[in-house]
Amino acid sequence: MSDPLRRIDALVEEDTLPSPQVRQQLRLAAGLTQAEVANAIGVQRVAVARWEAGLTQPHRGNRLKYAHLLRKLAAKHPDAVEEAPDEG
């Protein structure tokens, strides 16, 4: 399967999250702040910052909410799903 299709499949899975970079791109494409995302999910802003930095992962309940939000944002902003090519 090609990389773009794998990334799209990851966005469709119930609790699978895209890469931290794509998470941030989706939020920015929607014009949302980390605080707004945190408030919608029910966590502190620092949690969203850590998720976007790839430092931590949300726990199951928050992961489902976050994945749902990201899927909705990806549907509205499909161009934001582009990941930077791997540096080798």
N, C-alpha and C positions, 0 to 999 in steps of 0.2 A: 504494500500500500504506500502511496506517495506521502511525503511529509505533510502537505496541506490537508489531505484527507484524514490523516492521523490526528492532526490538531483539531479538526472539526469534530471527529468522533469523540475526542476527549471532552469537548464542550457539551456534547449531547448526553454523555453518561451522567447519571443522577448525582453522584458525588465526586466525580472526577474534576479536578481543577486544571485550567491551563497554566502555563508557566507564569512565574511571578511577573515577568515583563509584560505579558499579555494582560494579566489582571489589571496592572496599572494603566496600560493603554486603553482598555475598555472603560475604566473609570474616567480617565481624562477625556476620552471621546464623548462620553455622556455629560461632561461638564460637572462631574460630581467631586466633592472633596472627600478625603479619607474620613472625616468626621460624619459626613452625610451617610456614607456607606456603613460606617460603624453603628450609627444610630438606627439604620434600617435593619441591621442584623441583630443588634442588641449587645454590642461589645464596645470596648473603649477604642478610640482612634488609634492608639499605639498598636493594637492587635492587627488592624488593617495594614498599618505601616510595616509591621513585621511579616505579614503574609505576602505583601507586595515585594518585600526585599528578599523573600525566600528564607528568612531566618526561622520561621515557625510555620506550622500548618494548623488550620482551624480544627477543633474537635468535631466529632460526628454531627451533632445538632447544628452547630454554626457552619460546618462545612456544607451541609445540605442547603442551608439558606444562602450562603455565599455562592455556591455553584448555581443555584437557581437565578440569583441576581445576575451573575456573569453570563449565563445563557441568554437571559432577556437582553442584556446589553449587547451581546454578540449578534443577536438577531437584528437589533436596531442599528448597529455600527459594524457591519461585517468587515470593513476595511481595517478596523482596529485590531483584527485578529492576526495580522502579519507579524511573524516573529523575525528577529534579526538572524541572519545566517550564522551558523556555528563557526567560531573562529578556530582554525586548526593549525 
